[in-house]
Amino acid sequence: MGKRNRRVRAVLAGTTAAVLGLAGCAASGDGDGTKSSGARARQVKPSPSPTPVWDSSPASVAAVGDSVTRGFDACTVLADCPEVSWATGSSAEVNSLAVRLLGAAKAATHSWNHAASGSRMADLPGQMARAAADEPQLVTVMAGANDACRASTAAMTPVADFRAQFEDAMGTLRRALPKTQVYVASVPNLKRLWSQGRTNALGKQVWKLGICPSMLGDADALDSAATLRRETVQKRVEDYNTVLAAVCAKDVRCRFDGGAVYDFRFGTAQLSHWDWFHPSKDGQARLAEIAYRAITAKAS
């Protein structure tokens, strides 16, 4: 019995020591006062802040679009004046978007204007391809007015075609530059431009040379046929803006102006004193302000 008791006590002592040893490891981690590797693995590391998708300070700008972006009729009659372009112009009177974003010196070498007077949405894919070759960080788009400004309402670009052409233009850019940002301006309110410009006799004479006949033709006519014609043009402009907003919304790096250009109440000070339809230098400056606010606004 004595020997057996000694053996039992020895076994119990060894078991107790092992249990206490395990408990000590669990309490002290690696035995040196640090936490165990398992505990370290369970610690939650803070995730890095995500990189913002929209950069409010792009380092280069390319512009595509129509006569408005070319500064048409802002300096001389029936002529482009790209130095006063709202998007890329160098004029201090306008303080263009490129100058606001980059500064005058850098804007001179890091901005490009590929817009063309008279162009329609069908021309935008080609302009986008030329803009992509410059590898800009931002592309501005202002197009669609000439799709509504046709010889007749029947000649206006169908909405479905307008959508397909804009999607083609965006696809052209995205295949070349997946991360370039795009600012899309709404089509101006052509009916308001008619209502402002028709008060000027000289402007109406210039309109007869072929400026936006679907809206500006027979400027003083107020009969039912003329009213219906202008309302048809206006509705098409609104449909175009709906398309621009919808297509842009599908691209995470695209910002539509929310209708800001369409809503802007151009007065006589903001209209060309040659044709009373295109923006004057002051009008170009207002367009630059609208674009700058949209591009630098914080994401909602």
C-alpha positions in Angstrom: 0.0 0.0 0.0 2.9 2.4 0.8 4.5 2.0 -2.6 1.2 2.3 -4.4 0.3 5.5 -2.6 3.7 7.0 -3.5 3.1 6.1 -7.2 -0.4 7.7 -7.1 0.9 10.9 -5.5 3.6 11.1 -8.2 1.1 10.8 -11.0 -1.1 13.4 -9.5 1.8 15.8 -9.0 2.9 15.4 -12.6 -0.6 16.0 -13.9 -1.1 19.1 -11.8 2.2 20.5 -13.0 1.2 20.0 -16.6 -2.1 21.6 -16.1 -0.6 24.6 -14.3 2.1 24.8 -17.1 -0.6 25.0 -19.8 -2.6 27.6 -17.8 0.6 29.7 -17.5 1.2 29.6 -21.2 -2.4 30.6 -21.9 -2.0 33.5 -19.5 1.4 34.8 -20.5 1.2 34.2 -24.3 4.8 33.5 -25.5 6.2 33.3 -22.1 7.8 36.7 -22.3 4.9 38.9 -21.5 3.8 39.3 -25.1 0.5 38.2 -26.7 0.4 35.0 -28.5 0.6 34.8 -32.3 -3.1 33.7 -32.3 -4.1 36.8 -30.4 -2.1 39.1 -32.7 -3.8 37.5 -35.7 -7.2 38.3 -34.2 -6.4 42.0 -33.9 -8.4 44.0 -36.5 -6.1 46.2 -38.6 -7.5 49.6 -39.7 -8.3 49.5 -43.4 -6.6 52.2 -45.5 -8.8 55.1 -46.7 -10.2 54.4 -50.2 -8.8 56.4 -53.0 -11.5 58.9 -54.2 -12.8 58.0 -57.6 -13.3 61.7 -58.5 -10.2 63.9 -58.5 -11.2 67.6 -58.1 -7.8 68.8 -59.3 -7.0 67.1 -62.6 -3.6 68.0 -64.1 -4.7 68.3 -67.7 -7.9 69.1 -69.7 -9.2 68.3 -73.2 -12.4 69.8 -74.6 -14.8 68.3 -77.2 -18.0 69.7 -78.5 -19.4 72.4 -80.8 -19.2 76.2 -81.5 -19.8 77.2 -77.9 -16.5 75.5 -76.8 -14.8 77.2 -79.8 -15.8 80.7 -78.6 -17.8 81.2 -81.9 -19.0 84.8 -82.3 -17.5 86.0 -79.0 -14.8 88.1 -80.6 -15.7 88.8 -84.2 -18.8 88.0 -86.3 -19.1 84.4 -87.6 -15.7 83.3 -86.5 -14.2 81.0 -83.8 -12.3 82.6 -80.9 -10.9 79.7 -78.9 -8.8 82.0 -76.7 -12.1 82.9 -74.9 -13.4 79.3 -74.7 -15.0 78.5 -71.4 -13.1 75.2 -71.3 -9.6 75.9 -72.4 -9.2 79.5 -73.3 -6.3 81.7 -72.2 -8.3 85.0 -71.9 -8.1 86.7 -68.5 -11.6 88.0 -69.1 -13.0 84.5 -69.2 -10.8 82.7 -66.7 -11.5 79.4 -68.3 -11.9 76.1 -66.6 -8.4 75.0 -67.6 -6.9 78.2 -66.1 -8.9 77.8 -62.9 -7.8 74.2 -62.5 -4.2 74.4 -63.7 -3.1 78.0 -63.6 -2.4 80.1 -66.7 1.1 78.8 -67.4 0.3 75.1 -67.1 -3.0 75.5 -69.0 -1.1 76.7 -72.0 0.7 73.4 -72.3 -1.7 71.0 -70.6 -5.1 71.8 -72.2 -6.4 71.0 -75.7 -9.5 72.1 -77.6 -10.8 69.5 -80.1 -14.3 71.0 -80.4 -15.5 72.1 -83.9 -18.2 74.7 -84.8 -21.2 73.1 -86.4 -20.5 69.6 -85.0 -23.2 67.3 -83.8 -23.2 64.3 -81.5 -22.3 62.0 -84.4 -19.0 63.9 -84.6 -18.2 63.3 -80.9 -16.6 59.8 -81.2 -13.9 61.2 -83.6 -13.3 64.2 -81.3 -13.0 61.8 -78.3 -10.4 59.8 -80.2 -8.3 62.9 -80.8 -8.7 64.0 -77.2 -7.7 60.6 -75.9 -4.4 60.9 -77.8 -3.5 63.8 -75.5 -4.0 61.5 -72.5 -5.8 64.2 -70.4 -7.0 63.6 -66.9 -10.3 65.4 -67.6 -12.4 65.7 -70.8 -15.2 68.3 -71.0 -18.2 67.7 -73.2 -20.6 70.3 -74.5 -22.6 68.9 -77.5 -26.2 68.6 -78.7 -27.3 72.1 -79.6 -26.6 71.5 -83.3 -28.6 68.2 -83.2 -31.6 70.4 -82.4 -30.6 73.4 -84.5 -31.4 72.0 -87.9 -33.2 73.3 -91.0 -36.4 71.8 -89.7 -37.7 69.9 -86.7 -37.9 66.7 -88.9 -34.1 67.0 -89.5 -33.3 67.0 -85.8 -31.3 64.0 -84.5 -33.6 61.3 -83.2 -33.2 60.7 -79.4 -32.2 57.1 -79.9 -29.5 58.0 -82.3 -28.3 60.7 -80.0 -28.0 58.2 -77.2 -26.1 55.6 -79.3 -23.7 58.3 -80.5 -23.0 59.6 -77.0 -22.5 56.0 -75.8 -20.1 55.4 -78.7 -18.1 58.6 -77.8 -17.8 57.5 -74.1 -16.8 54.0 -75.2 -14.1 55.4 -77.5 -12.7 57.3 -74.5 -13.0 54.5 -72.1 -11.2 52.0 -74.3 -8.2 54.3 -74.5 -8.3 56.0 -71.1 -10.3 54.0 -68.5 -9.6 56.4 -65.6 -9.9 59.8 -67.3 -12.7 61.9 -65.8 -15.5 63.4 -67.9 -17.6 66.6 -67.3 -20.8 66.8 -69.3 -22.5 70.1 -69.8 -26.3 70.2 -70.5 -27.6 71.6 -73.8 -28.5 75.2 -73.3 -32.1 76.4 -73.3 -32.5 77.3 -76.9 -36.0 78.8 -76.5 -34.7 81.2 -73.9 -31.9 82.2 -76.2 -34.5 83.0 -78.9 -36.6 85.0 -76.5 -33.6 87.1 -75.4 -32.0 87.6 -78.9 -35.2 88.4 -80.8 -35.2 91.8 -79.1 -32.2 92.9 -81.1 -32.6 93.8 -84.8 -29.0 93.1 -85.8 -29.1 89.7 -84.1 -32.2 88.7 -86.1 -30.5 89.7 -89.3 -27.5 87.5 -88.5 -29.9 84.6 -87.6 -31.1 84.8 -91.2 -27.7 83.6 -92.3 -28.6 80.1 -91.0 -28.0 80.1 -87.3 -30.3 77.5 -85.7 -33.2 77.8 -88.1 -35.4 75.3 -86.4 -35.6 77.6 -83.4 -34.6 81.0 -84.7 -36.3 81.0 -88.1 -39.1 83.6 -88.6 -38.0 85.0 -85.2 -41.0 87.4 -84.9 -43.6 84.8 -85.8 -45.9 84.0 -82.9 -48.6 82.0 -84.8 -49.5 78.4 -83.7 -47.2 76.8 -86.3 -44.2 78.8 -85.1 -45.0 78.2 -81.5 -45.4 74.4 -82.1 -42.1 74.4 -84.0 -40.2 76.0 -81.1 -41.9 73.8 -78.5 -40.8 70.7 -80.5 -37.2 71.9 -80.6 -37.3 72.7 -76.9 -38.7 69.2 -76.0 -36.0 67.6 -78.1 -33.4 69.6 -76.1 -34.9 68.4 -72.9 -34.8 64.8 -74.2 -31.1 65.2 -75.1 -30.3 66.4 -71.6 -32.1 63.3 -70.2 -29.9 61.1 -72.3 -26.7 63.0 -71.3 -27.6 62.6 -67.6 -28.5 58.9 -67.9 -25.4 57.8 -69.9 -23.1 59.8 -67.7 -24.6 58.3 -64.6 -23.5 54.8 -65.7 -19.8 55.9 -65.6 -18.3 56.3 -62.1 -15.8 58.9 -63.5 -18.4 61.1 -65.3 -20.2 64.1 -63.9 -23.2 65.7 -65.5 -23.9 69.4 -64.6 -27.4 68.6 -63.3 -28.9 70.8 -65.9 -27.0 73.9 -64.7 -26.2 75.2 -68.2 -29.8 74.6 -69.4 -31.1 76.4 -66.4 -28.7 79.4 -66.6 -30.6 82.5 -67.5 -28.5 84.0 -70.2 -29.2 87.7 -70.5 -28.1 90.2 -73.2 -24.8 90.7 -71.4 -24.0 87.0 -71.7 -24.9 86.8 -75.5 -22.7 87.7 -78.5 -23.3 91.2 -79.7 -23.0 89.9 -83.3 -25.5 87.0 -83.3 -27.3 87.4 -79.9 -27.3 83.6 -79.6 -23.9 82.3 -78.8 -22.2 83.2 -75.5 -20.3 86.5 -75.3 -17.0 86.6 -73.3 -19.1 87.2 -70.2 -21.3 84.2 -71.1 -18.2 82.1 -71.6 -17.0 83.1 -68.1 -20.3 82.1 -66.6 -20.0 78.6 -68.3 -16.5 78.3 -66.9 -17.8 79.1 -63.4 -20.6 76.5 -63.7 -18.1 73.8 -64.9 -15.6 74.6 -62.1 -18.2 74.4 -59.4 -19.3 71.0 -60.7 -15.8 69.6 -61.0 -14.5 70.7 -57.7 -17.7 69.9 -55.7 -17.3 67.2 -53.1 -19.0 63.9 -53.9 -22.4 63.6 -52.5 
